[in-house]
Amino acid sequence: MWEMFLNSLKIFVKGKLFREPGQVARQWLIGFVTAVVVLPVLVKLGVPLWLAVVVVAFGTGALQPWLFRNLKYA
């Protein structure tokens, strides 16, 4: 298991894990921007910061499988 992780990490660092690295970056950026936009909105609405962080982390974490559903590995 550890060897598989290290092998995948080496391939990822070389930029050869995904068929289209640009699509991976774009999908990651969509999730990141979503979190950056929603967090201040929730705080501005009066939600305590700790709760807003938990909600945004859960929401964007749940969004990741949907964003990455069509990624192709090399």
GIHUGI-V563610 format. One record per helix or strand. SS is the DSSP state (helix for helix, strand for strand). FROM is the first residue (numbers start at 1). TO is the last residue. Records with the same first field share a line. If there is no record, write none. Layout:
SS = FROM-TO + FROM-TO
This chain:
helix = 2-14 + 21-44 + 49-67
strand = 18-18 + 73-73
